[in-house]
Amino acid sequence: MVIVDHHLKEQLEHLSPAFPITYFHDEMAELPGRIGPFHWHSEFEIVTAKTGVLDYQVGEEHLILNPGDSLFVNAGMLHRISQISGEDDPMPGIVFLGTLIAPENSLIYEKYVRSISGCDRLPCVLFRRGEHEQIHRAIYCIYRLMEEGAPLYELQVQREIIGIFEFLNRNLTEFSRGENARIFLSTQIRTQKMLSYIYAHYAEEITLSEIASAANISRSEAGRCFQTCLQSTPVDYLIRYRLRQARFLLESTTETIREISQSCGFRSVSYFTRQFRQQYGYTPGTVRALGK
C-alpha cells in the first residue's frame, strides 16, 4: 500500500539505513481500484510492467507501460500508477537513494548522482521491451537479487545500479525533455500542496477557495494547475478521491453506507450513491452485497 504523509511524501522503509533500497511487488492488488494516489519521494524509482498495461503518470505526462516495459522515475517527481488492463500486475520495482551509489559528500555523488536528481528536464526515462537490453538485464538482475538475498547480493545490486546510472549519464542529452519539463516543476509544487490539503481534509466540507489557499494562489490558478497536472478540476478530483476512499471502506469494513458516506465527506447519502454509480457503474449497496 502506498502511504503518504501530509506533504504527499511516500513513507518508505528501507532494508537498513546503510543499504537504502526497497524492493516491492504485488502492490497493485492492494490499491483500491488498482489506482495509486499521487505521491513523491526523495528516492529514485524503477518499475516494470509484467502482465498488465499500466498508466504511469509522472508530472503531467502519461506513460503507457506494456508488459516488459520498465520506467525510471527521477527523485522528487510527483507521480502515480494505475492499471488499465489485465489482472493484478505484480509490477516489481525498487526505490533507492543516491547514497546507495556513493556518499553525498563524494565526487562520484556530485558528478554522477546529482547530475540526474538535479536535472529538471529529466522527470523519467521509459525503457521499452526490446530496446536497451543491457538496462533490462540489469533491472531484472536487481529484482532477482533483492528477492533471493543471497550472499554478496548487496555488492551485486550496487554494481547493477551504478551501471544504470552510467548509462543515464552517458545519454543524458538524449533523454532530457524540453523547456516545458522545467517550467512544469513550479506547477507541480503548487499542485502537491493542494493535493496535500485534499488528502488531509477530504472528510470535511472544503471549498475551492480553501484548496487554492493551500498553495497561496487564486481559484483560477488552482484550476489551471489541476488541469495541467491531473486533467481535472479541483472539485472533480476531490469527489473522485472521496469515492475511492469510500469504495475502499465498503470493501474492507463493516461500516454502514451512511457512515461511510459521512466519513468520506458526503453529507447526503443519495448524492453519494448517485456519484458512486456514475463513477463505477454500480451502487455502494452492490459492493457491500457482493463483497467486491
C-alpha positions as CSV (number, residue, x, y, z in Angstrom):
1,M,0.0,0.0,0.0
2,V,1.3,3.5,-0.9
3,I,1.3,5.5,2.3
4,V,1.9,9.3,2.1
5,D,2.3,12.0,4.7
6,H,0.5,15.3,4.6
7,H,3.1,16.6,2.1
8,L,2.3,13.7,-0.3
9,K,5.8,12.3,0.5
10,E,5.6,8.5,0.5
11,Q,6.6,6.8,3.7
12,L,9.2,4.2,2.8
13,E,11.0,1.7,5.0
14,H,14.4,0.6,3.7
15,L,16.1,-2.6,4.5
16,S,18.6,-0.7,6.6
17,P,19.9,2.9,6.6
18,A,23.3,1.5,5.5
19,F,21.7,-0.1,2.4
20,P,19.0,2.4,1.3
21,I,16.9,0.4,-1.2
22,T,13.5,-1.2,-1.0
23,Y,12.1,-3.9,-3.4
24,F,8.4,-4.2,-3.8
25,H,5.9,-6.3,-5.8
26,D,2.3,-7.3,-5.9
27,E,1.2,-3.8,-4.7
28,M,-1.4,-3.3,-7.5
29,A,-3.7,-5.8,-5.7
30,E,-3.6,-3.6,-2.6
31,L,-4.6,-0.4,-4.3
32,P,-8.4,0.5,-4.4
33,G,-9.5,0.2,-8.0
34,R,-5.8,-0.6,-8.9
35,I,-5.1,3.2,-8.8
36,G,-2.5,4.6,-6.5
37,P,-2.5,8.2,-5.0
38,F,-0.3,10.9,-6.3
39,H,2.9,11.0,-4.3
40,W,6.6,11.7,-4.4
41,H,9.7,10.6,-2.6
42,S,13.4,11.6,-2.3
43,E,14.3,8.2,-3.8
44,F,14.7,7.2,-7.4
45,E,12.3,4.6,-8.6
46,I,12.4,1.8,-11.2
47,V,9.3,-0.2,-12.0
48,T,8.4,-2.9,-14.6
49,A,5.0,-3.9,-16.1
50,K,4.9,-7.7,-16.0
51,T,1.5,-8.9,-17.3
52,G,-0.9,-5.9,-17.5
53,V,-0.9,-2.5,-19.1
54,L,-0.1,0.3,-16.7
55,D,-0.6,4.0,-16.9
56,Y,2.2,5.7,-15.0
57,Q,1.7,9.4,-14.7
58,V,4.8,11.4,-14.0
59,G,4.1,15.1,-13.7
60,E,1.7,15.9,-16.5
61,E,3.0,13.1,-18.7
62,H,1.1,9.8,-19.0
63,L,3.4,6.9,-20.0
64,I,1.8,3.6,-21.0
65,L,3.8,0.6,-19.9
66,N,3.1,-2.6,-21.8
67,P,4.3,-6.0,-20.5
68,G,8.1,-6.0,-20.4
69,D,8.4,-2.2,-20.3
70,S,10.4,-0.5,-17.4
71,L,10.4,3.0,-16.2
72,F,12.9,5.1,-14.3
73,V,11.3,7.9,-12.3
74,N,13.6,10.7,-11.1
75,A,13.7,11.7,-7.4
76,G,11.2,14.2,-6.2
77,M,8.7,13.8,-9.1
78,L,5.0,13.8,-8.4
79,H,3.6,10.5,-9.9
80,R,1.0,7.8,-9.6
81,I,0.2,4.4,-11.1
82,S,-3.0,2.9,-12.4
83,Q,-3.6,-0.4,-14.2
84,I,-5.8,-0.1,-17.3
85,S,-6.0,-3.7,-18.4
86,G,-5.1,-7.2,-17.3
87,E,-5.3,-8.9,-13.9
88,D,-3.4,-7.5,-10.8
89,D,0.1,-6.9,-12.3
90,P,2.9,-8.0,-10.0
91,M,4.7,-4.7,-11.0
92,P,8.1,-5.4,-9.4
93,G,10.1,-2.3,-8.6
94,I,12.7,-0.7,-6.5
95,V,13.1,2.7,-4.8
96,F,16.6,3.8,-3.7
97,L,18.6,6.7,-2.5
98,G,21.6,8.0,-4.4
99,T,23.7,7.3,-1.4
100,L,23.5,3.6,-2.4
101,I,25.9,4.6,-5.2
102,A,28.2,6.9,-3.2
103,P,28.2,9.2,-0.1
104,E,26.7,12.6,-0.7
105,N,30.0,14.4,0.0
106,S,31.8,12.4,-2.6
107,L,32.9,13.3,-6.1
108,I,31.0,10.4,-7.5
109,Y,27.8,11.6,-6.0
110,E,28.3,15.2,-7.1
111,K,29.2,14.3,-10.7
112,Y,27.0,11.3,-11.5
113,V,24.1,11.2,-9.0
114,R,23.3,14.9,-8.6
115,S,23.6,15.2,-12.3
116,I,20.5,13.1,-12.6
117,S,18.5,14.1,-9.5
118,G,19.2,17.8,-10.2
119,C,18.2,17.7,-13.8
120,D,14.9,19.5,-14.1
121,R,14.5,18.2,-17.7
122,L,14.6,14.6,-16.8
123,P,11.4,13.6,-15.0
124,C,11.6,10.0,-16.1
125,V,13.0,7.6,-18.7
126,L,10.9,4.8,-20.4
127,F,12.7,1.6,-21.4
128,R,10.6,-0.2,-24.0
129,R,10.8,-4.0,-24.2
130,G,13.2,-4.9,-27.0
131,E,15.2,-1.7,-26.5
132,H,18.2,-1.0,-24.3
133,E,18.6,-4.7,-23.5
134,Q,21.5,-4.1,-21.1
135,I,19.3,-1.9,-18.9
136,H,16.5,-4.5,-18.8
137,R,19.1,-7.2,-17.9
138,A,20.4,-5.0,-15.1
139,I,16.8,-4.3,-13.8
140,Y,15.7,-7.9,-13.8
141,C,19.0,-8.9,-12.1
142,I,18.4,-6.4,-9.3
143,Y,14.8,-7.8,-8.8
144,R,16.2,-11.3,-8.6
145,L,19.0,-10.4,-6.2
146,M,16.6,-8.5,-3.9
147,E,14.2,-11.4,-3.9
148,E,16.8,-14.1,-3.1
149,G,19.1,-12.1,-0.8
150,A,22.0,-14.5,-1.5
151,P,25.5,-13.8,-0.1
152,L,27.1,-10.7,-1.5
153,Y,23.9,-9.6,-3.1
154,E,24.4,-6.0,-1.8
155,L,27.6,-5.7,-3.8
156,Q,25.9,-7.0,-7.0
157,V,22.8,-4.7,-6.6
158,Q,25.1,-1.7,-6.2
159,R,27.1,-2.7,-9.2
160,E,24.0,-3.0,-11.4
161,I,22.6,0.3,-10.2
162,I,25.9,2.0,-10.9
163,G,25.7,0.6,-14.4
164,I,22.3,2.1,-14.9
165,F,23.5,5.5,-13.7
166,E,26.5,5.3,-16.0
167,F,24.1,4.7,-18.9
168,L,21.8,7.6,-17.9
169,N,24.8,10.0,-17.6
170,R,26.2,8.9,-20.9
171,N,22.8,9.5,-22.6
172,L,21.5,12.5,-20.6
173,T,21.2,14.8,-23.6
174,E,19.1,12.1,-25.4
175,F,16.7,11.5,-22.5
176,S,16.3,15.1,-21.4
177,R,12.9,16.8,-22.1
178,G,12.4,20.3,-23.4
179,E,11.9,23.6,-21.5
180,N,8.3,22.6,-20.6
181,A,9.6,20.0,-18.2
182,R,11.5,22.7,-16.2
183,I,8.5,25.1,-16.2
184,F,6.2,22.3,-15.1
185,L,8.0,22.0,-11.7
186,S,6.5,25.2,-10.4
187,T,3.0,23.9,-11.3
188,Q,3.8,20.5,-9.7
189,I,4.8,22.1,-6.4
190,R,1.6,24.1,-6.2
191,T,-0.4,21.0,-7.1
192,Q,1.4,19.0,-4.4
193,K,0.3,21.5,-1.8
194,M,-3.3,21.4,-2.9
195,L,-3.4,17.7,-3.1
196,S,-1.9,17.5,0.3
197,Y,-4.8,19.7,1.6
198,I,-7.4,17.5,-0.1
199,Y,-5.9,14.3,1.3
200,A,-5.8,15.7,4.8
201,H,-9.3,17.3,4.8
202,Y,-11.4,15.3,2.3
203,A,-13.8,14.2,5.1
204,E,-14.6,17.8,5.8
205,E,-16.6,20.4,4.0
206,I,-14.0,22.2,1.9
207,T,-14.3,24.8,-0.8
208,L,-12.3,25.6,-3.9
209,S,-11.0,28.8,-2.2
210,E,-9.6,26.7,0.7
211,I,-7.9,24.3,-1.7
212,A,-6.4,27.2,-3.6
213,S,-5.3,28.9,-0.4
214,A,-3.2,25.8,0.5
215,A,-0.9,26.9,-2.4
216,N,-1.4,30.6,-1.9
217,I,-2.9,31.0,-5.3
218,S,-6.2,32.2,-6.8
219,R,-9.0,29.8,-7.6
220,S,-8.4,30.2,-11.4
221,E,-4.7,29.4,-11.0
222,A,-5.7,26.4,-8.9
223,G,-7.9,25.2,-11.8
224,R,-5.1,25.7,-14.3
225,C,-2.6,23.7,-12.1
226,F,-5.1,20.8,-11.7
227,Q,-5.9,20.8,-15.4
228,T,-2.2,20.8,-16.3
229,C,-1.2,18.0,-13.9
230,L,-4.3,16.0,-13.5
231,Q,-6.6,16.8,-16.4
232,S,-9.3,17.6,-13.8
233,T,-10.9,20.4,-11.9
234,P,-10.0,20.6,-8.1
235,V,-13.6,19.9,-7.2
236,D,-14.0,16.9,-9.6
237,Y,-10.7,15.5,-8.2
238,L,-11.9,15.9,-4.6
239,I,-15.1,14.0,-5.4
240,R,-13.3,11.2,-7.2
241,Y,-10.8,10.9,-4.2
242,R,-13.7,10.7,-1.8
243,L,-15.3,8.0,-3.9
244,R,-12.1,6.0,-4.0
245,Q,-11.8,6.2,-0.2
246,A,-15.5,5.2,0.1
247,R,-15.0,2.2,-2.1
248,F,-12.1,1.0,-0.1
249,L,-14.1,1.3,3.1
250,L,-17.0,-0.6,1.5
251,E,-14.7,-3.4,0.6
252,S,-12.7,-3.6,3.8
253,T,-15.0,-2.6,6.7
254,T,-18.5,-3.3,8.0
255,E,-19.5,0.4,8.4
256,T,-22.9,1.3,7.1
257,I,-23.2,3.1,3.8
258,R,-24.4,6.2,5.7
259,E,-21.4,6.1,8.0
260,I,-19.0,5.7,5.0
261,S,-20.8,8.5,3.1
262,Q,-20.3,10.9,6.0
263,S,-16.8,9.9,6.8
264,C,-15.7,10.5,3.2
265,G,-17.2,14.0,3.1
266,F,-20.6,13.3,1.5
267,R,-23.4,14.9,3.6
268,S,-26.1,13.3,1.5
269,V,-26.4,9.6,1.1
270,S,-28.4,10.0,-2.1
271,Y,-25.8,12.3,-3.6
272,F,-23.1,9.9,-2.6
273,T,-25.0,7.0,-4.2
274,R,-25.6,8.9,-7.4
275,Q,-21.9,9.9,-7.7
276,F,-20.7,6.4,-6.9
277,R,-22.9,4.9,-9.6
278,Q,-21.8,7.4,-12.1
279,Q,-18.1,6.7,-11.3
280,Y,-18.2,2.9,-11.1
281,G,-21.4,1.8,-12.8
282,Y,-23.0,0.2,-9.8
283,T,-24.2,1.4,-6.4
284,P,-22.5,1.2,-3.0
285,G,-25.0,-1.4,-1.9
286,T,-23.9,-3.6,-4.8
287,V,-20.3,-3.5,-3.5
288,R,-21.5,-4.4,0.0
289,A,-23.9,-7.2,-1.2
290,L,-21.4,-8.9,-3.4
291,G,-18.4,-8.3,-1.2
292,K,-16.4,-6.6,-4.0
